[in-house]
Amino acid sequence: MKDASPQTVYLSDYTPFGWQVQDVHLTFRLAPEATRVLARIHFVPNPDAPKQEFFLHGEDLTLIHAAIDGQTVSPVQSAEGLTCAVPDGPFLWECEVEIAPAKNTALEGLYMSNGMYCTQCEAEGFRKITFYPDRPDVMSVFTVRIEGDEPVKLSNGNPGKTGEGFAEWHDPWPKPAYLFALVAGDLVNHPDRFTTMNGRDVELNIWVRPGDEGKCAFGMEALKKSMKWDEDVYGREYDLDIFNIVAVDDFNMGAMENKGLNVFNSSCVLASPETSTDANFERIEAIIAHEYFHNWTGNRITCRDWFQLCLKEGLTVFRDAQFTADMRSAPVKRIEDAQMMRGRQFPEDQGPLAHPVRPESFQEINNFYTATVYEKGAEVIGMLKRLVGDEDYAKALDLYFDRHDGDAATIEDWLKVFEDATGRDLSQFKRWYSQAGTPRVTVTEDWSEGTYTLTFRQVTPPTPGQPDKAPQVIPMAVGLLNPNGDEVQPTTLLEITEAEQSFTFDGLSARPVPSLLRDFSAPVVMEREVSREERAFLLAHDTDPFNRWDASQMLGVECLIAMITEGATPDTAWLDGLERVLRDDSLDPAFRALMMGTPSQAELARVLHERGHTPDPDAIWNAAETLAQFRAERWADLLPRLAAEAAVDAPYSPDAEQVGKRALGAGVLALQTRLDGGKAAQAQFDSADNMTLQLTALGSLVRAGRDAEALAAFEEQWKDDRLVMDKWFGLQIGAAAPDVAVERAQALTQHPAFDWKNPNRFRAVLGGLAAHHAAFHRADGASYALLADWLIRLDDLNPQTTARMAAVFQTWTRYDEDRRALMRAALERIAAKLNLSRDTGEMVTRMLAQ
């Protein structure tokens, strides 16, 4: 277990490693309780580094033997690694260590999952495999020999010699240790091939446990689409003879981009119509693309240190978002990204866990795999692309790949490429990487004799460690509409660079209605006095899909806030305007499905808090339920028509057209269930021929309280499919009323199929409870206590999953005094745990310090 009171690591203290690694030879003699790892590493002094002590990272390793240039040495060991006297010139380091993969429940380094050996080395897992300079700026060529009885033995790069009981692999591309991978076990492959744009024939495989072969076809097609898209859009060609993906049941993340051997959480690669929902298919397509795109933005060009994590992750998230937009609906994808930013990243920016896109310090790097680094990092790339334009963006990316191929790069390297390619000064733009928090943009307007003026004022609130913020570059996409709904000013990009800045539009015949922040052009909070009538006008007439959706969302927020704080009735004018949108069958069904959605209860709590109210989760729940019932009754005549439009009269396909229809149908069914008590849902459940329809119906039955027989039937049907059972566990908590969700979660933790050591199953139950706003914040604190109990228990086995789930407490100061006391008590109880991990300790300490 890592030290719970570690030293803080600072970006400003970066120093290059004192040696370069010319090549690495590893031999693995696999055994569950006693795997031997033999390492032969050639070191040469690094002429660009200051003189320093020779130190190799290593954790939970039993050193059997060490030698330098063939002579036995006795290094000085600590919990973090070893030091040793070394020659002044080049030398050969050899060591043999023993590790126990079967006992590695943290799921980092080399561990076992259902009898299969697998690895996860990002960020600092390789140090649990052998002694090594485990940092991303140390790159080398790896040759690996795997010895054992397992029929399939895989590692990075291209295959080499194989024989009875062994297999060898060689990766010709220098890489840091975090990209190392090894998998060995009883696996079967789903094979295919791909010919690159320059004629390279690449062997493709998805490796799975026997019995899962039928769930690989979609993932393979997604991989081939990704490879083709990266060639067409970015000019990037794959560079090895083989590309392998392996599905692993026990995995802390979604997937890992190890060079040539991507390791995936099974839930992010296995798919079939019978067992996977439309959302599963889309997520699989996006994650496969993301990990493949890392081959260039992450592997060929990696990050110099972990402070630069956003360099590879933000850019690759942006690239996978582009891919999804091209494969599916670009407007829908953009709205979904905005929802994610507002729902996950904005709260992170506004709480005790706030940090810049490029942090300046950390204690445990695993705690910075956050929405800020990934999704806000992607938004920063998107803003940069808007500012320079598509042509200059492409020119800069080509220069980036040419200049830094094989490098461990920095944000400074990234921005310098754009400055050189475009001639722009990006010193102010760089603040997006260094300043934490979400800028708040206040807008006022003036109209006089045909001239319309918009004045923007930007302020970024203080965040931990950063009380004062400088103005940032904010690309503000703006359009203007005439009072009759015609667009008189097409989308124009304004560059806000000052604390207060005005822009004028001349020659207008009437005072326009502004459409601001089109396409969610920057991750900011807009603050402007907007009447209900103006929002309704934008809902009806705006040509920008994001702003049309946003107008409806804001009307929904105002409606629900009034219901919560004033006892108001639902806003019928908003619902009438929304109904006109829903009746417009020329609109994409996926877009109309999004329009049917209402603001989340967590979002309402945030808005209430910002407006000086203390959020009451029970009142929020009741208002949301009242509004849903009101909408169902008001739209009773519309629902059958929408249901007919949503029907799919064709064999199942996860393509965008069918997915959009089923999404619309799901929204309709949720409202129909409030009118018929679940009859339509039961009929759909009984006749469903795909998981999307079956699970949608089951969710409606749970909400209607008619779920007992359906839940039992579903369990009986799918009890042998682990990924479907994750859905069964999660749905009956997430769709339940708050007064029963906690008890359901408690009962499900006692279910024979609840494997709390498996991250997917743990997240399905405890994560499902944490995501249920009203249930998690039940006034008696039962959810807080239950989650704290399980996090304390899990921390000994899996600190990464524990720390990430503990973040659900980050908004604890937002609520009433009693809830605050209960949440603080839960956090203090976690903090007081004996031998608390470094991962969880850092998170809890930061939250308690709020």
N, C-alpha and C positions, 0 to 999 in steps of 0.2 A: 504494500500500500504506500502511495506517495505521502510525503510529509504534508500534514494539514496546515503547517505554518511556514510556507516556503518564502524565499526571497522574491521580491518583485523584479521582473525583467523589464528593461527599458529599451526602447528603440534607439535612443541617443547613445547607448552603450555598445552598439554593434561593433564587433571586431572580426575580421576574417579569421577563419581557422588557420592555424600555423602550418598545415601540411595539405598538399593536394593528394587525392587518391587516384592512382593510375589505373588500377583494376582490382576487382573483387572476385574471389573464387570462394563459393560456399558449398559445403557438402552437408546434407541433412540425412541423418540416420533416424528415421521416424520410429517413435514408440510413444504411446499415449502418456505414460507416466515419466518417461526418461528419454526424450529426444536428444540426440547429440548433434551439435552444430559445430562444424569445423570451418574456420575462416582463414584464408590466405589473402592478405591485403598489401599491396605495394604503396608505400607512402614516399613522397618527395617533399622537401621544404617548399613552402609557399613564399615566393619572393615578395608578394604584396602584403604579407601579414607581419605584424610585430612579433618579436620573439616571445614565446609563451611555453607554459608547461604542457607536455603531451597528455591530453585527457580524452578518454573514450567514454561515451555514455553507456550505461548498462544497468538494468534493473531486474531483480528477481532471477539472476543468472548464477549458476554454480560453475565457477571456473575450474576446469580440469587441468588445463595446461596452457602456458603461454610461452612464446619464443620470439626473439628478434634475430633475423638472419641465421636461424637455426640454433641459436643458443637460448636455453631456458632462462626465463626471467620471472621475477616475483613481483608483480605490480602491487601497488597500494590500492585497496578497494574501499569503496564507500557505498552507501545506499544509492547513489546517483551514478556511479561508474568507477573508473580506475585511472590512476596516473602511473607513469612509468618513465624512467630515463631512456632516451633514445639517441641514436647517432646524429651527428650534425648533418649528414647527407641522406641520400635515399636509403630505405631499408624495407625489409619484408617482415610484416607482423603476422604471426600465426597464433591462433588460440582455439581451444576446444572448450565448449560450454555444454551444460546439461540444463534442459528446461522441461517443464511438465505441461504440455498443451491441454491435457484432460482436466487440469485443475485451474486453468486460466478462464475464470468466469467474467473477467472484465472485457473480454472480446476485443482485445488489442494485443498486437504481437501475433504469435502463432498459437491458435487455440483449436478446439474441436467443436463441431456442430453435428450432432446425430451421427457420430462415427467418422466424420469427414474432417481432415485437417484443412484449415484455412487461415489466412492472415488478414489483419487490418493494421497498417503501419502509419497512416496519417492520423494525428500529426506526429506523435513521438512513440510509436509502437515498435519500431525496429530495434530500439534499445532493449526490448524484452526478448529479442531473438539472439543477438550476439553483441559484443562490445564494438562500438563504432561511433564515429563523429556524426551523431544523428541530428543533422541540421540541413535545411534545404539547399544551402549554398555549396555543400560538398557533393559533387556529382562524379559518377564513375561508371565504367562499363562492368556489368555483372555477368558472371558465368556460374551456373547453379547445377549441382548434381543432387538428385533426390533418390534416396535408397529406402525401400520398404516394400511391403506386400500389396499395397494398394494398386488396383489395376490401372488407375488414371493418375498421372503425376504431372502437374502443370506449373510453369513459372513464367516470368516475363520473357519477351523477345521471341526468337525463332527456335524451334526444336533442334536438338543435336542428337547425339548417340542415344540409343535405347537398348535395353537388354533385359535379361531375367532379373527383376527386382530393382531396376534403376532406370532413370531417365535424366537426360541432361538438356539444359537450355542455355542459350546465349543471347543477351540483349546488346546489340551493337551501339545503341544510343545511350550516351552518358545520362544518368538519372540520379536524383537524391534517394536516400534510403526510404523515405516515406512512400515512394512509388514501387517498392519491392512487393512482390506477391508470390505466394505458393499455395497451391491447392492439391490435395491428394485424397482419393477415396474411391468408392464404388459409384461411378457416374456414367451416364450415357449422354451422347451428344446429339443435337439437332444441327446438321451440317448445311452449309451453303457456300457460295463463292461470290466474289465481287471483283470486277475488273476496273482498275482505277483509270483516271483520265489519260495517263501515260502508259497504259497497257500492263500494269503490274497485276498479276493474278493472285488474289488474296483468299486464303482459306478462312472460312468463318465457322465458328461453333458456339452454340449455347449448351453448356454442360449442366445437367440436372440430375436429381435423384431418380432412380428407376421408378416409373409410374407417372412422371411429370413430362414425358416427351411430347404429349399432346397439347401442351400449353406454351410452346416455344415459337410457333409460326409467326404470331404477331410481332413479338420482340425481334425476330430475325428481319422481318420486313422493315421495322422501324430502324434497325441498324443500317440496312442498305440505303434507306431513304436519307439517313443522316450523312452517310459517307458521300452520297451523290450531292446532297445539298451543300456540304462543306466545300466540295470542289466547285460547284456552280457559283456560290455566293462569295466565298472567301478565297477560292483558288488553292485550298489545302488538300493535299493528297496523302493517303495513308502510306506508311513507310516501312512496314514489316511484311513478312510472307504469310502471317497468320494473325487472326484476331479472335480471342477467346473471351466469352462471358461465362461466369459460373453463378448459379443461384444458390444462396446460402440462407438457411432458416434463421440462424442466430447472428444478427448483424445490428450494430448500434445505429447505423445511418441508412440512407437509401441505397447508396452504391459507392464504389470507389474506382477511380480512373487509372489504376496501375497500368503501366505501359504494356500494352498487348494482352493483358489478362485482367479484365474488369471483373471485380467481385461485386455481386448485387445481392441486396436483400431480396429474398424470393418474391416478396409482395410487389417488387418493382420490376419484375421481368416475366413472371409466369402469368398467362392470361388465356381464358377461353370464354366464349359467350355464356356458358352455363355457370361459371364460377367467378367471373369478373364483371364489375360494373363499367359503364361508360367512363366514369371518372378514373377507374383503374387503368383502362386502356389509354386514356389521354396522358395520365401520369407516367405510365410505362414508356410511352412514345417520347415524352419530354425528358425523362431521366436517362434513357438509353442515348438520346441525342446529346444531352449534357455531358455524360461521361465520355462519349466518343469525341466530342469537340475539345475536351481537355487534352487530347493527344497533341494538339498544337498550343492551346492556351492553358498551359499548366504542366505539360510534360516536356515538349520540345523547348518551350520557354517556361521556366518555373519561377518561383519567388525566392528572392535572396534570403529572406528571413520570414518568420511567421507574422510579423507585423504587416507584411505585404500580401497577406492572404487574399484580400479583395482583388489584387491584381489578376489572380487566376480565377477566383470564384465569381466576382462581379462581372468580369468580361464573359465568362462562360455562361452564366445565367442569362446575360443579355443575348448571347448567341442562341441559346436554346429557346428563349422567348421569341426571337425572330423566326426560328424554325417552326414553332408551334403556330405562330401567326400565319405563316405561309401554308402550313398543312391544313389549318382549320379556319377559324374566323378571326381576322386581325382585330376588329372592334371588340369582340367578346373577350379575346385574350387580353387586350389592353384594360378593359374594365375589371377583369379578374385580377390582374396585377395590381391595379389601384386598390381593389378591395383588400388584397393581402397586405399592401403597405399600410393602409389605414387600420386594418384589424390587428396586425402583428408588429409591424416595424414602428409605427408612430407611438404606440404605448411603450415600446422599448426605449425610444428616444426621449420619452417624457418621464421616465422612472429612474430608479436607482441603478439600473443596469445599462444606462445610456453610455455609449462610447462612440468615438469617431469611426468612420468607415475604415480608416487605418488607425488602429489604437496606438497609443504611445507607450503603454505598459500593460503587462499581464502577469498573473501568477500561474495560471493554468490555461494554456492555449486552447484546450478543448472547449473552454467556456466562450470562445469567440467565434464559434461556428454559428453565427446568429443571423437574424433577418437583416440587421444593419450591414454586416459584411457582404452577405449574398445579395439580397434583394435591393437594398439601398445602393450597394455597390453597382448593381446592374442599372439602376436608375441614373446614377452618375454617368455611366457609359452612354446611356440614351440621351442625356442632356448634352454631352459632348458631341454626339453625332448630330443632334439638332443644330447646335451652334455652328459647326463647320460645314454641314451639308453632306449629302450622300457621297458625292464625288471625292471630296477631300478626306472623308472618313475612310473610304476604300484605299486612297493613296497612303494615308497614315498607317493603316493596318498592314499593307504590303511592306512598308518601310520597317514597321515593328518586327515582322517576321524575318525580314532580311537582316536587320541589324542585330537582333537579339536571339536568333536561333542558337540553341545550346547554352544560353545564359541563364543565370539566376538573377532576375531583374527586379527593379523597384518601381514605385509609383513615379518617381522622378524620371526614370527611363521612359516610362509610358507617356508621360506628358511631353517630354522633350521630343519624342517622335512626332507628336501632333504639332508642336511649335515649328519644327523643322519642315514638316510637310505643308503647313498652311500659312506660316508666317505670323500666327497669332501669339499674343502673350497670354499664357494660361496661369500666371502666378496667382491671380485672384481666384480663378476657378479651382485651384488646388485646395482652397479652403473646404471644399466639399469632402475632401479626404481627411482633413485635420480637425474640423469642428463638429462636435456632436450636436444632436438636437434637430428638431424640425423647424425650419423657418416659418414664421407666421407673416403673411402678406395682407396688409390692410389696404383696401381699395376705396378711393373716393372719386367722384366724377363731376364734371362741369360741362354745361351746354350753353353756348352763346353764339347766335347768328351763324349757324352752319358749322361751327367748330366744336368738336367734342374732345374733352380732355380727360384722360385717366391718370390718376396719381396713385402710385404704389409706395407703400412704406413697409420695409421689411425689418423684422426683429426676430432673432433666435433666442429663446429663453435660456437662462443659465442651466447647466447640467453639471453633474458631479465633477469637480476639478476644473471646470471651465465656466467661471461666472460671467465673463465678458466675451461677446461675439462680434466679429467684424462683418460688414455686409458681404454677401455672396453674389455670385453670378447666377441669376435666375432666368432661364429661358421661358418667357410667358407667351404661349400661343393664344392669340386673340382673334375673334371674329366679331362683326357687328351686324345686327339684324334691324331691318326697318320695322315700324309698328305693324305693318301688314304681314310680317313673317319672312319677307324676302331678305336675302343676304346682301348687304351693301358693301361690306368689307370682308373679303375672303380671309382665310386664316393667315395671320401675319405674326411673325415671331419677333417679340420685343425682348431686348436684353436688358434686364434690370441689374444694375451694378452698384447702385448707391443706396444709402439708407432710405432716401426719399427721391423719387424720380417721376417725372410726368411725360406723357406722350400725347400728341394731338393728332386729330383726324379732321381734315378740312373738307369743305364742299358738300356737306351732307344736307339733305332737304328736310330732314326731320330728326328729332332726338332719337338716337338708336338705342337698342337693347344690347348690352355687351354679353358676349359669350367668352368667358375667361378660362384660362388654364385648359384649353382644348387638348384632348388626347392625353390628359394628365401630364402636361409637358414638363413638370418639375414636382418633386416630392415635397410639397409645401401645404400648409393649411391656409386657405383663403378666408379672409374675414371682411365681409362687405354687407351692408344693410340691403337686403333683398326682400321685396314684398312677396307675399304668397302669389299674387297675380303675375309677377314677373317670372317666378319659377314655373308657374303653370304655362306661361307663354313659351318658355324655353323647352319645357316638356313637349309641347305641341309642335314647335317650329324649328328648334335648333338642328342644324345639319351635322353637328358633331355628335357621334353616338355616345361618347363618354359623357359629354355635358348634358345630353338628353337623359341619360341614366342618372347622372348626378343630381339633376333638377328634381327628379322623382324621389331619389333618396333623401334629399334635403327636405322636401315636402313631407316625406314620411317621418323624418326626425322631428320636425316641428309639430306634426300631428301627435306623435307619441309623447313628446315632452309636455305638450299641453294637456294630454290625457293624464299624465303622471302627476303633474304639478298643480293643475287647475281643475281636474275632473272633467275636462272637456269631452265632447263626443267626437268621433272620427270625422276627419275633413272630407266631406262628400265631394267638394270641388276637385280636390286632388284625385280622388278615386274615379270621378267621371273622366278626368283627363287621362288617367292611366288606362281606363277602359277603352278609350278611343285608340290608344296605342296597341293594346292587346287585340283589338278587332282588326287591325291593319295587317291582313295576311300577306302583304307585300314585304313585310319585315321578316328577317331571319328568325325562325322559331327559337334559336338559342338566345338571341337578343331579347325577344319577348319573355323568355323564361327568366332572364336576369332582371328584367323590368318588374316581374311579379314579386321579386324578393323584397323584403323590408330590412331596415337597418338591424344589425345584430344587437342583442341585449348588452353585450360588452361595450359596443360602440355608444349606445344610449347612456350607459353608466359614465363613460368618458366625457360625453358632452354635458351631462348634468353636472359632473364634477367641475368642468371648466367654467360653467355658468354660475358656480357658487352654491349649487345644491349638493346635498349628501345623497348619493345614489342609494335607493332602496331596491335591492334585487327582487323582492316580492312584488313591489308596485310595478317594476319594469315588466316582470313576467305577466302580471295580470293585465297590464295595458296591451302587451303584445297579443295575448290570447283574445282579449276583447276585440282588438282590431282585426285579427284573423277571422273571428266569427262574423263580424260585421261585413267584411269583404266577401265572405262566402255567401251570405244572405243577399247582399246587394248584387252580386254577380251570378246569382242562381241561374238566370236565363242564358248567360254567356258561357258558363262552364261546359255544357254539352257541346257547343260549337267548337270550343277550343280543344276539347277531348277528341273530337272527330278529326280536327286538323292535325293533332299530335299522333294519331294512329299511324303505325308503320305496317304497310301491307307488302312486306318483302322479307326474305330471310335476314337474320340479324347481321348487321355490319357495324363496326365502330366508327364509320365515316362521319364527317361533320354534319351531313344532312340528317341522318337518322339520330345521331346523338342530340342534335338540337330539338328534334321532335319529342324524343323521350324526356328531355329536360322540361319542356313545356308541359308534357303530360304529367310529370311528377308534381309540378306546381298546381295543376288542376286537381289531381287526385287528393292532394292534401286539403284543399278547400272542399271538395265534394264529400270527403269523409266527415267533415263537420256538419254536413246536411243530412247524410244518409246513415250516419253511425258506423260506417265501415263496410257497407254492402258492396260498393264498387271495388274497394280495396281487397275484400275477401275474394271477389270474383277474379280480380287480376292476379292475386296470389295463387289461386287454384289453377289458373290457366297459363301462367307465365312460362315462357320457354327460354328466358335468359335471366341472368342474375340482376340486371338493372331493374326490370319490371318486378321481379320477385322481391327484391330488397326494398324497393320503393313502396310496394304494397305492404310489406311487413312493418315498415316504419309507420305507415298510416294506421295500421292496426294497433301498434303499440301506443300511439298517441290517443287512439280512441278507446283504449282500455279493453280491446277485444283480442288480446294477443296470446293468451295462454295456449290455445290449441295450435295456433300458427307457429309460435316459438318452438313448441315441442316437435311439430312436424318438420320444421326447418332443421332443428338439431338432429333429428333422426336421419334426415336426408343427407346432411353434410357433415356428420360427426367425424368422418375420416379425412376430411379436407381441412388442413390446418389454416389455410388462408381464408377460406369461407367462414370457418369458426371464429376467426378474429372479428369478422363483420358481425357475426351473431352476438358475440360478447359486447362489442361496442355499441351496437344499435339499441339494444334494450335498456341501456343507460342513457344514451344521448337523446333518445326519443321519448323518454319517460317523463312524467310530471315530477317536479322537484321534491314533492313530499314523499316519493317512493324511490327516487333514483339512488339515494345514498344506501338505503337498505338493499337495493338490488346489487349495487356494486359490492357491498359487504358480502352478500350471499354468493356472488359470482367468484369472489376470491377463494371461496371454499369448494368451488366446482372441481370435480376430478380433472377436467381438461384445462384448468387454469395453471399454466406454467409461468410463474412469476419471474423465472430466470430468463425467459425468452422476451426480448424487448418488444416484439410486436404484440404479444399477448398482454404484457404489462401495460403497454400504452393503450390497448383497446379498452381495458377496464378502468384503470386509474386515470389514464389520459382522457378517456371519455367522460369521466366524472368531472375532472378539472375543466374541461371545455364546456360543460353545461353550467352556464352562468348562474342561474337561480339555484340549482342544486348545490353547486360548489359553495355558494355563499349562503347556504341555509342558516337561519339565524342561530340555531343551536350549536353551530360549529362542528357538527358531526363529520362533514366532509374534510375540513381542515385536519381534524384529528386522524381520520382514516388515512388520508394521504401522507401525513407526517409519519404515521406508524410504518407504512410500507416503504417510504423513502429511507427511513432509518435502517430498515432491514435490508433494502436493496443496495445501499451504499457500500457495504462490505464486499459485495460481489461485482457490482457494475457502477462505478462512480460516474461514468459519462452519462448514462441514461438518468441516473438520480439527479445530477446537477441540472440537466436540461429540463427535467420535469419540475424541479423546485422553482423554476422561474415563474410558475403560475402564481406565486405569492407576490410578485413584484408590484402589484397595484394595491397592496394591503393598506396603505395610508389613505386610500380614496374613500373608504366606507365609514360607517358609523362607529362610535366609540366601542360598542360591544364587539362588533366584528373585528375591528382593529386589534382589540385585546386578544381575541381568540386566535387570529392569524399570527400575531406577534408571539404568542405562547407556542404555537406550532413551530415557528421558525427558531425560537430559542431552544425548543426541545431537540430539534435537529442539530443546532449548533453545539449543544451540550453532549452530543453522542461521543462516546469514547472512540478514539482513532478515526475520527471523521476524515474522509478523503480530502485531498487538496481541491479536487474539482468542486465538490459540494460545499466545502468550507468557504471557498472564495465567493461563491454565489450567495450563500446565506449571509455572510458577513456584509457584503455590499447592500443587500436588501435591508438588513437590520440597521445599517448606518443611515438610512434615509431619514 
